């Protein structure tokens, strides 16, 4: 690959990497929000699946995103995308706080599922008896 094409390749990979990072962060945010709301539907399943796949890829690659070393091999001084828009202290701790948010989301969803199974206090999330809902 010529030197002129490397900056374009690095920019393209960092753009894809940034989009994946933002999508994963959104999925984690949705898992927390939907857990707080007691919501269980396809969007929750899709978000959980996306987060699980990303986590599996991250762990299988020795806790490094596979796009990071690829970008560095193409000439980037840093393959990380978090340094583009996050303070260093936040960027370095992404695995810690994102894992904590996933654990929180899981606990919220378990709480909601247990409460629903017991007919418990999450009644505020149930529709009126006259309405139909796919969720309940």
C-alpha positions as CSV (number, residue, x, y, z in Angstrom):
1,X,0.0,0.0,0.0
2,X,1.5,3.4,-0.9
3,X,2.2,6.0,1.7
4,X,-0.4,8.3,0.1
5,X,-3.2,5.8,0.7
6,X,-2.3,5.1,4.3
7,X,-3.7,8.3,5.8
8,X,-7.0,7.5,4.0
9,X,-7.0,4.0,5.2
10,X,-6.3,5.1,8.8
11,X,-9.1,7.7,8.5
12,X,-11.5,5.1,7.2
13,X,-10.7,2.6,9.9
14,X,-10.9,5.2,12.6
15,X,-14.3,6.3,11.2
16,X,-15.6,2.8,11.3
17,X,-14.1,2.2,14.8
18,X,-15.7,5.4,16.1
19,X,-19.1,4.4,14.7
20,X,-18.8,0.9,16.3
21,X,-17.8,2.5,19.6
22,X,-20.7,4.9,19.6
23,X,-23.1,2.1,18.6
24,X,-21.9,0.0,21.4
25,X,-22.1,2.8,23.9
26,X,-25.6,3.5,22.7
27,X,-26.5,-0.2,23.2
28,X,-25.2,-0.2,26.7
29,X,-27.1,3.0,27.5
30,X,-30.3,1.4,26.1
31,X,-29.8,-1.7,28.2
32,X,-29.5,0.5,31.4
33,X,-32.5,2.7,30.4
34,X,-34.7,-0.3,29.4
35,X,-33.7,-2.0,32.6
36,X,-34.8,1.0,34.6
37,X,-38.1,1.0,32.7
38,X,-38.7,-2.7,33.0
39,X,-38.9,-3.0,29.3
40,X,-38.2,-6.3,27.5
41,X,-38.6,-6.4,23.8
42,X,-36.6,-7.0,20.6
43,X,-34.6,-3.8,20.9
44,X,-33.3,-5.0,24.3
45,X,-32.4,-8.4,22.8
46,X,-30.6,-6.7,19.9
47,X,-28.7,-4.4,22.2
48,X,-27.7,-7.3,24.4
49,X,-26.6,-9.3,21.4
50,X,-24.5,-6.5,20.1
51,X,-22.8,-5.9,23.5
52,X,-22.2,-9.7,23.9
53,X,-20.5,-10.0,20.5
54,X,-18.4,-6.9,21.1
55,X,-17.3,-8.2,24.5
56,X,-16.5,-11.7,23.0
57,X,-14.3,-10.1,20.3
58,X,-12.6,-7.8,22.8
59,X,-11.8,-10.7,25.2
60,X,-10.7,-13.1,22.4
61,X,-8.3,-10.4,21.2
62,X,-6.5,-10.1,24.5
63,X,-8.7,-7.1,25.6
64,X,-7.8,-5.0,22.6
65,X,-10.1,-4.0,19.8
66,X,-8.9,-5.7,16.6
67,X,-9.1,-2.5,14.7
68,X,-6.6,-0.7,17.0
69,X,-3.5,-2.7,15.9
70,X,-4.7,-2.7,12.3
71,X,-4.8,1.1,12.4
72,X,-1.4,1.3,14.0
73,X,0.1,-1.0,11.3
74,X,-1.2,1.4,8.7
75,X,0.8,4.2,10.3
76,X,-1.4,5.7,13.0
77,X,0.5,6.8,16.1
78,X,-2.5,5.5,18.1
79,X,-5.1,3.1,16.8
80,X,-7.5,4.1,19.5
81,X,-10.5,6.2,18.6
82,X,-11.3,7.2,22.1
83,X,-8.5,9.7,22.1
84,X,-10.3,11.6,19.4
85,X,-13.2,12.8,21.5
86,X,-12.7,11.6,25.1
87,X,-10.4,12.8,27.8
88,X,-7.5,10.5,28.4
89,X,-8.6,9.4,31.9
90,X,-12.0,8.4,30.5
91,X,-10.6,6.7,27.4
92,X,-8.2,4.6,29.5
93,X,-11.0,3.3,31.7
94,X,-13.6,2.4,29.1
95,X,-13.5,-1.3,29.8
96,X,-14.0,-0.6,33.5
97,X,-16.9,1.7,33.4
98,X,-18.6,0.1,30.4
99,X,-18.4,-3.3,32.2
100,X,-19.9,-1.7,35.3
101,X,-22.8,-0.3,33.2
102,X,-23.4,-3.7,31.5
103,X,-23.5,-5.4,35.0
104,X,-25.9,-2.7,36.2
105,X,-28.2,-3.2,33.2
106,X,-28.1,-7.0,33.8
107,X,-29.2,-6.5,37.4
108,X,-31.9,-4.1,36.4
109,X,-33.3,-6.6,33.9
110,X,-33.1,-9.5,36.4
111,X,-35.0,-7.4,38.9
112,X,-37.7,-6.5,36.4
113,X,-38.1,-10.1,35.3
114,X,-38.3,-11.4,38.8
115,X,-40.9,-8.7,39.8
116,X,-42.9,-9.4,36.7
117,X,-42.9,-13.2,37.3
118,X,-44.1,-12.6,40.9
119,X,-46.7,-10.0,39.9
120,X,-44.7,-7.6,42.0
121,X,-44.3,-3.8,42.3
122,X,-43.6,-3.2,38.6
123,X,-47.3,-2.9,38.0
124,X,-46.8,0.7,36.8
125,X,-45.2,-0.7,33.6
126,X,-48.3,-2.8,32.8
127,X,-50.8,-1.5,30.2
128,X,-54.4,-0.8,31.1
129,X,-56.5,-4.0,30.9
130,X,-58.3,-2.6,27.9
131,X,-55.1,-2.2,25.8
132,X,-53.1,-4.8,24.0
133,X,-49.4,-4.9,24.3
134,X,-46.7,-7.2,22.8
135,X,-44.5,-6.6,25.8
136,X,-46.8,-8.1,28.5
